[in-house]
Amino acid sequence: MADKKVKAVKPNSKVKHSLGSRIFDVCNVVFFIIIALIMLFPFWNIIVISLTGNAEFMSRPFILFPETPTLEAYKYIFSTPLFPRSYGVTFLITISGTFLSTLITSMLAYGLSKSTMRGYKFFMIYLLITMFFSGGLIPSYYNITKTLNLSNNLLALILPGTVSVFNFIVIRSFFKQLPVSLEESAKIDGANDFVILFKIIYPLSIPALATIAMFVAVGLWNSWFAAQLYMRNEKLYPLQLIIRNYVVRSAKPADMQNMEGLRDAAGKRLYLNETGVKMACAIASTLPLLVIYPFIQKYFEKGVTLGAVKG
């Protein structure tokens, strides 16, 4: 009997969907587009108000698009020395605090990623206790102001949050997933722990380091409560405390007491939209993080899944 040739059946790459499935897909997409618009509208409303002049803002109860957009509010907040100065203070706190916290937390995590370390159980229990129990606000305030004498010192906004136990656990979990053979081969070549950490472990841990750095940076950038406790000099106020006092308490800083700083080309006084000025402050404080986030998003997406899969 002659052999029968079997023809390979090519799989159909196009999957046919039923009418009900296609209707569901369309409704699903429309639903999530509506949800996205609802979530984005408050932010869009803040932008619109910040670009709206005083006369238009007072005459229209609802503004979706300003008829005559103006940058008066942004010109005003950057024309006062207070706002650029507070920007600089916030950048200094965020950059230095993020670098210091990421460095110390990662070095601590690397040391305690080895269970053979002397005193391993003691240090782990000590750190976990601080994660669940706090000494309280009054002892912390006394420690910062009396023991360390850091009143009116920017170190009071940086040092207390240098080590985060949550970030320590995240980076330690990543370190424990790295092959032990990397360190063993490096030690055979004569490398010490510092060389292994900075030249081998850190380059392989960029997603984890970027993740905890993002956590720390966002926390420092948005922090205002510590500055309210420890800072008495307005020149040392970070941006968020300035905005918080102005927007929430309507307490204008000394540099913003008069709303008469700007005039048009003809020299006529401009009546600024005070609500627009507050919204401009909010946009100016949010914009740097929105600009930075896309550059580290790829590392952040990898880092948030640390420890999700066990080999």
N, C-alpha and C positions, 0 to 999 in steps of 0.2 A: 504494500500500500504506500502510495507516494506521500511523502511528508507534506503536511499542510503548513503553508507559511502563515504565521500569525502576525498580523499587522498591529503595530503599536498604536494604541489610541492616545492621541494627544489630548491632554487635559484642557478643558475649556477655561481660558483665563478670565472670561467675563462671567461673573456670577449673576444670574438672573434673580431679581428681587420681585417679590409680589407687590401688588398695588398697595396693600395695607402696610408693608414694610417701608415703601417709599414715602407714603403719607406720614408715617411715624418719624422717619428721618427728617423730613421737612419741618414737621412740628417741633422736633427736638432742637433743630438748629435755630428756628425762630424763637423758641422759648429761651435758649441760652443767650441769644443776641439781646433779647429784651432784658434779661437779668444783668448782662454786662453793661447795658446802657443805664440801667437803674443804679448800678454800683459806681459808674463813672460820672453820673450827673452831679453829685455834690462837689466833686473836684472841678468839674467844668464850671459850675456855678461860682466857685471861689475865683477862678480865673477871670470870668466875665465881670464880676463885681470889681475886681482889682483894676480892670481896664475901662471902667465906666466913670465918667465925670460926675461931679456932684449934682448938676442940674438934671441930667438924664436919670440918675439914680433916684432922685426925689420925685420925679414926674411919672415914673413907670413902676407899677407894683411888681411886675415880673419881667426879667430881662433874659432872653435866651441868647441873643447876639447884640452887642452894643452898637448903636447907630454910628457913633463917633468914638471909636476906641482912643484912649489916651494913656500915656505912660506917666501921668503926673504923680500917681501914688508911688511908683518905683523911683522916680526922680527924687521925690521928697525923702523917702527913707534912706536913700544912699547919699543925700546931700547933707545929712546930719552925721557928725563924727561918731555917734554912738553905735549906729548899726554896723558900719564896716569894722569898728573895733570889736564889737561882740562877735562878729563873724570870725575875726582872727583868733579870738579866745577859744571859740568852739572848735575851729580847725586844729588849733594847738592841742587842746584836750583830747580830741578824737584821734588824731594821728599818733601822738605820743602814747596815749592810753591804750590804743589798739595794738601798737607795736610791743609795748611792755607786757601787756596781758597775754598776747599770743605767744611771745617768747617764753615767759616764765611758766605759763600753763603747759605748753608743749614740752618743755624741759622736765617739768614735774611728771607729766604723763609718760615720758620716755623712761624715766627712772623707775616708776611704779608699774610699768608694763611687764616687768620681770618679777615674778613671784619669789625668786631666789634671793632678792635683795634683803639685806639685814634690816629688820624692823618693818617689813612689808605690811604685816597685819595691823600694826599700831598706826602707821600713817594712813592706811586705807580707812580704818575705823574713825580716826581723827577727822579726816576730810569729809566722810559721809555724815558725821554728826553735825558739822557746820552747814551741811546742805539742808538739813531738816530743822535745825534749831538755831536761833539767832540770839545774840546777847541783848537785843533791844535797841531802841533809838537813843535812850538816855546814856547807856554805857558807851555806845558808839560815838555820840557827840562829845562825851567827856574824854574819850580816848583820842579823838582827832584834835580837839581844842586845847586840852590840858596836857595829856601825856606827850603827844607828838608836836604840840604847839603849831598847828597848821592853819589857824584862823587867817583868813584873807590871803591864803596861799593856794595856788592852783593845784598843788600836789594833793590837797584834800579832796579834789574831784577825780584824781587819777588813781592814787594808791589803794583806797579801800576796795576797789573792784578789780584789782590786778589779777587775782586768781578766782576763777569761777569753777565750782565743782562740777557743774553740768558740762561745761566746755572741756574740763579735764577728763570726764568719762567718755565724751565723744572722741577726743583725740587719742585717748588711751586705747579705745576699742579699735581704732584704725591701726595703731602701732602694733597691736597684738596680731593683726591679720597679715602683717608683712612676713615674708619668709625668714626664718631664723638663719638660714644658710648665708644670707647677705652679710649679716654681722659676723658670723663665724669666719667667712672668707676674708673679710676686712681685718679681723683681729690676727689672722694668720700672716697677713701682709704687714702687720705692725701698727695698725690704726688704733688709736684710743677711743674712748666713748665720745669725746667731743667731735673728733673727726668723723666718726660714724654718724653721729646725729646731724651735723651740719652739711656733710657732703654726700651722704647716702640716704638717710631717713627723711630729711626735709625735702629734697627734690622729689621723692616718691610720694610725699604727703601733701602736695599742693592743694588738692580738693578739700582735705580735712582742715588744713590751716586756713584756707579761704573761707570755709564755712564758719569757723569760730571767730575769725577776724570780722566777718560780716555781722555776727551776733553782737560782738563787743562794740563795733563802730556804731551800729544803730542805737544801742543802748546809751553810749556816751553822747552821741549827737542829740538825742531827744531828752537827755537828762536836765532837769532844772531844780529838783528838790534839794539835792546836796548843795548846790550853789546858794540856794535861799538860806540854808542853815549856816554855812561857813563863810560866805562872802559878805563883807560889809561895804566894800568899795564898789561903786557902780561900774567903774572902769574894768573890773574883773568879772562882770556878769557875762555868762555865756548867752548865746542868741536865744535859746529857748526860754530862759528866765525873763529876758526883756519882753519877748512876745507874750509870754504867759501873763505877766503883770499888766501889759497893755491891752490884750484881748479879753482876758477873763475878768480882771479887776478894774479895767478901764483906768489904770494908773499910768499916766503918761510919764516917761522918763523926763529928766530935766531938759534934755536936748530936743524934746518933742512937745514941750508945753504949748508953744505957739504954732498954729497951723497957717502961718502967714509967710512962710519962707519962699514960696515960688510966685513968680509973676510972668505974665505972657510977654510976647515980643514988644508990645506997646507999653509995657510997664504997668499994666493993670493987674490988680491983685487977683489971684486965683483962689477960689473957695474949694478946697480939696474935699473929696468924698472920704470922710473919716472911716467909714466902714470899708471902703476900698483900700485905704492905707493898711487896715488890719489884715485884709485878705492878701494884700501884696506882701506883708510880713510872713504870712503863712506859706505863700508860694515860694518866696525867697529862701525860707528855711527848709523846704522840702526838695527843692530843685537839685542840690548837690548829690543827694542820695539817688535820685532818679537818674542822674547822669552817670554815676559810678556803677550802679547795679548791673547794667547790661554787659559791662566788661568782665565781671566776675560771675555772671550767671551760669556759665558752663561748669565752673568749678563748684558753685553752690549746689547745682542740681545733682552732681555726683556726691557731694559731701553729705547732703541730708539723708542719703540712703545708707550711711555707714552702719555696718553691723546687721543689715537687713538679711543678707545671705551668708550662710556659714558654709565654708568649704569642707 
